[in-house]
Structure formats: structure tokens, C-alpha cells
Amino acid sequence: MAKITQQLKPDTVLKNYWRDKEQFADLFNAALCDGRQVMQRNIT
């Protein structure tokens, strides 16, 4: 039987995903701009 070491809630996973600016820009460009790089990945 596998030992569960840590349970992550879906909300935590999504917050961690959206916190990464590169991932946000890539998803935004792919979903809303047909893959064109409208939003830069090096946002500060």
C-alpha cells in the first residue's frame, strides 16, 4: 500500500501555478492570442 506523504488541495496547486509569471504568460498567449507572443514572459 502506498504511503501518502502530503495532500495538496486544488486551490494550492492553482495558486502555485498562477504565481509563476512565465506559465501565466504562456497560457494567456496560447489561449487568448492564438499562440502569438503578446504578453512577454519576463514581466517584473
Secondary structure, DSSP 8 states (H G I E B T S, - for coil): ---------HHHHHHHHHH-HHHHHHHHHHHHSTT---S-S---
